């Protein structure tokens, strides 16, 4: 038979297919969860409700000094070599 004959015979002789019902009795397993890493923004404290948020918080921090104002007598500061 030629391809045109099989196409015409399929289109004219189509009968509704029998419905097949499949039942699966296997237990459903939950997927293994991935290890949880909390987002980094949760590591910071939220501001107080009465805190002034009109300025960035870093403008209110005191300036840090690289070394304490009174160096210890045991550890004199190291001299820079030329």
Secondary structure, 3 states (H helix, E strand, C coil): CCHHHHHHHHHHCCCCCCCCCCCCCCCCCCCCCCCCCCCHHHHCCCCCCCCCCCCCHHHHCCCCCCCCCCCCCCCCCCCCCC
